[in-house]
Amino acid sequence: MTASTTDIHTSVLPLFQRKRVTAIAWPLVIILYLCYTLFSFDILGLGERVNLKNAQTLVSDAYSYKTHVTLDNRNGATSVSIEGERKGTYPDGTAPEWVTLGADQTADTLVDLGDGYLVTLGETVRFEIPDYGTFTATPGRTGVNATFPAGDLPNWISASKNRVAITTDAGRLSVTRNRAEVFKYAYGWELFFFTLDSPYHGMGIATLASHAFSGEAGAIANDFWTNKMWRHGDVAWALVETVLMAFLGTFGAAIIALPLGFLAARNFTPLGSLRFAARRVFDFLRGVDGLIWTIILSRAFGPGPLTGSLAILLTDTGSFGKMFSEALENVDEKQIEGISSTGAKPLQRYRFGVIPQITPVLLSQVLYYFESNTRSATIIGAITGGGIGLLLTQAIATQKDWEEVSYYIVLIILLVMSMDSLSGWLRNKLIKGDEGGH
Amino acid sequence: MTDISEIHTHYMAQARRKRGLNGILLILFVALLVAGFMTANDRNAGGFWDGLPNALDFPADVASEAIARIAYLPGYFVKYLPSMIETINIAGAATLFGAIGGLMASLMVTRGLAPFPWLIGPLRRVLDILRAVPEIVVALVLIFMLGGGPIPAMIAIALHTVGALGKLFSEVNENASLKPVEGLASVGASWTQRMWFGVIPQVAPNYISYALLRFEINIRASAILGFVGAGGIGYDLRNTMSWGQGKFDEAAAIFLLLFITIVVVDQVSSWARDRLTHGKSSERKVAS
């Protein structure tokens, strides 16, 4: 009795020892690997590469916008525009209520930034800053000619002979020889519904509704749809294109993969070489990867949703073929035997013996891929140029339309999530509905 | 007798109705597919039927250039191997970080294991969102802030992996037996200890199997992100591709390298996953 206990004891101890070593060794290996990769990625150099200013613009741009009030010193013209874009310029003679335009070209323009911050744009530019004093400048051929209140310049003012920039909480002023410009920041996505040239800009919901009921619904919808800043119509089309890519690619692949799956299944294709060939085709299609297919196809078909669909189709034919053939190999032979005992022909055997068995499995796999391909379609669209992926890369490339970038990101998340619930709902509906009998 | 014939007609009517309904659904589906194809074809820069004869031109160009300069291929393999390793490392580090994050998240969203049950709902939504955002979106935004290179890609893939693995892991957790957890709780173990000694040993093989599957997916993702400027083999591929004719032999070498890597990783990981779910359990049976 005691002998056998010590036996067990001695045999267990090394086992415990080994377990203890592996318990420490695995995390250690993982940590070492992560250290190696992070150093090979030059994590230390990241500090220099990080552009905090970019991050700041990105974040603040995502939820706010700025309005430019610009005085051109060469011709004395004043213009007001959202984000300094031509599409967002106020028509001549109009301005938001915090800007008081001069009666004619020679008169000064008053810009009230709130909290006592007051800018006068004219031949002499004045900026009244509470708790600091008044800054004046007379830009001309000799430079900005700025005068500051007495004392050292605070760090929120940067000044040189030809350029002065003043950044305050209420807004920003920049004066150069050619122009004086005031920037005022405000929260929200301006002009999201209607641009300034639309008569419906600035109307409340109630007013809009009354206009809509008095027969202007079409015009209102049209102004919204063709909004030049946010391009709602184009965005909607891009979303449709993205779903279209996923839809065509996934279901096209399923249709092609089904017969090929029979070829690769052991119990349906006794011919070994044929089976081997079909399987290698699947491996090849999957191994080449969506990226390479996208590149190859965009050379032949150009950018657009069709190229994306075909890239998804080719990759997924490989995945589906493999999964379908595995599902077919697991088919219950009894049901097929039962059907053939009634004298069914081969086609009928497939139709009534095989298809009902595999439909739920295949459908749920295909629908699952449909959802995940909506995401892939965004990525492929960014590479080949189509759908919401293209709009997103374009908006990021401008490096200033971050409010649009965040808008697109929100739309993409909503799209993928709704495809997720749609495919889940369809899965439940179709598979449960099929159990009722065939 | 009349009963049976009544049932028969009733059954036939029902079968006909069902077949009719299925037929309508099928016609609708085919119509949708055809209409979708036509729309996609219209909105594409080049049409399907015009492009089809040219589909093989580019692969043929690449192949002919590669064959003409086949002696250079081994040299190119050596030249681009570091980039390939970088792509694999991006995927590897992202999978590890994602798996660690997913592990913690999954324990927080599993009923019965969660330390703060009120956090389950919100955390699940967070995982849903992480899963829904395509990696390229996060990567492009991060590239703007952090500059190009592998780190934005790694973070982007890791975030997506947290979402994907968090969900899969929590499904595994739900099947774990709570008895070891209760046993540990009865001797006064803290939450971390209960999870580490009570849950993790039960679920580790399934976790690793899912993480390996994710690694396969992440290698592809990492190659794609390289193509939009995040370093690795994708970046080299884009450079050689935009160079055009004359560098197609290098493009061919990169294609081959990527293809071989993906196939090898797929094979090794599917072998390892098979061992984790089947081989290991039989081994344990013998040992005990």
Contacts between the chains, C-beta under 8 A, distances in Angstrom:
chain1	res1	chain2	res2	distance
A	30	B	96	6.0
A	33	B	92	6.9
A	33	B	93	7.6
A	33	B	96	7.1
A	34	B	93	5.9
A	34	B	96	6.1
A	34	B	97	7.6
A	37	B	89	4.5
A	37	B	90	7.9
A	37	B	92	6.6
A	37	B	93	4.2
A	37	B	154	7.9
A	38	B	93	7.0
A	40	B	86	7.2
A	40	B	89	6.3
A	41	B	86	7.9
A	41	B	89	7.5
A	41	B	90	7.8
A	41	B	93	7.7
A	41	B	149	6.8
A	41	B	150	4.5
A	41	B	151	5.2
A	41	B	154	6.8
A	42	B	149	7.0
A	42	B	151	8.0
A	43	B	151	6.7
A	46	B	146	6.4
A	46	B	151	6.0
A	49	B	146	6.1
A	49	B	147	3.7
A	49	B	149	7.1
A	50	B	145	6.9
A	50	B	146	5.6
A	50	B	147	7.2
A	51	B	144	7.8
A	51	B	145	6.1
A	51	B	146	7.5
A	51	B	147	6.8
A	54	B	144	5.6
A	54	B	145	5.2
A	55	B	145	4.4
A	58	B	141	7.0
A	58	B	144	6.6
A	58	B	145	6.6
A	241	B	40	7.5
A	241	B	43	6.4
A	244	B	36	5.3
A	244	B	39	6.3
A	244	B	40	5.5
A	245	B	40	7.2
A	247	B	32	7.8
A	247	B	33	7.9
A	247	B	36	5.8
A	248	B	33	7.0
A	248	B	36	5.2
A	248	B	37	6.1
A	248	B	40	6.0
A	251	B	29	7.8
A	251	B	33	6.2
A	252	B	33	7.4
A	283	B	263	6.9
A	286	B	262	8.0
A	286	B	266	7.6
A	287	B	259	5.3
A	287	B	262	5.1
A	287	B	263	4.5
A	287	B	266	7.1
A	288	B	255	7.9
A	288	B	259	5.9
A	289	B	220	5.3
A	289	B	223	6.8
A	289	B	258	6.6
A	289	B	259	7.4
A	289	B	262	5.8
A	290	B	220	6.8
A	290	B	224	7.3
A	291	B	220	7.0
A	291	B	223	5.5
A	291	B	224	4.8
A	291	B	227	6.3
A	291	B	234	6.8
A	291	B	237	7.8
A	291	B	258	7.8
A	292	B	255	5.9
A	292	B	258	6.9
A	292	B	259	7.6
A	295	B	237	7.6
A	295	B	241	6.4
A	296	B	55	7.8
A	296	B	58	5.7
A	296	B	59	6.0
A	297	B	55	7.2
A	299	B	54	7.8
A	299	B	57	7.4
A	299	B	58	4.0
A	300	B	46	7.2
A	300	B	51	4.4
A	300	B	52	7.5
A	300	B	54	4.7
A	300	B	55	4.3
A	300	B	57	6.9
A	300	B	58	6.5
A	301	B	44	6.0
A	301	B	45	7.4
A	301	B	46	4.7
A	301	B	47	7.7
A	301	B	48	6.8
A	301	B	51	3.9
A	301	B	55	7.7
A	302	B	44	6.2
A	302	B	45	3.0
A	302	B	46	3.6
A	302	B	51	7.1
A	303	B	44	7.5
A	303	B	45	5.0
A	304	B	40	7.3
A	304	B	43	5.6
A	304	B	44	3.1
A	304	B	45	5.0
A	304	B	46	7.6
A	305	B	39	7.7
A	305	B	40	4.3
A	305	B	43	5.5
A	305	B	44	6.2
A	306	B	37	7.9
A	306	B	40	4.3
A	306	B	41	5.4
A	306	B	43	7.6
A	306	B	44	3.7
A	306	B	47	7.9
A	306	B	48	5.8
A	307	B	44	6.3
A	309	B	37	7.9
A	309	B	40	5.6
A	375	B	132	7.3
A	375	B	134	4.8
A	376	B	134	7.8
A	378	B	134	4.5
A	378	B	136	6.9
A	378	B	137	7.4
A	379	B	134	5.3
A	379	B	135	7.2
A	379	B	136	4.7
A	379	B	224	6.1
A	382	B	136	5.3
A	382	B	140	7.8
A	382	B	228	6.6
A	383	B	224	7.1
A	383	B	227	6.0
A	383	B	228	7.2
A	385	B	45	8.0
A	386	B	43	7.6
A	386	B	44	7.6
A	389	B	134	7.8
A	389	B	136	7.1
A	392	B	137	6.6
A	392	B	140	7.3
A	393	B	140	6.8
A	393	B	228	7.5
A	396	B	140	4.9
A	396	B	141	7.1
A	396	B	144	6.6
A	399	B	144	6.8
A	405	B	141	7.1
A	409	B	133	7.1
A	409	B	137	5.6
A	412	B	132	7.6
A	412	B	133	7.1
A	412	B	134	6.6
A	412	B	137	6.5
A	413	B	129	6.0
A	413	B	132	4.7
A	413	B	133	5.9
A	416	B	132	4.0
A	416	B	133	7.8
A	416	B	134	7.6
A	417	B	128	6.4
A	417	B	129	7.8
A	417	B	132	5.1
A	420	B	128	7.8
A	420	B	132	7.2
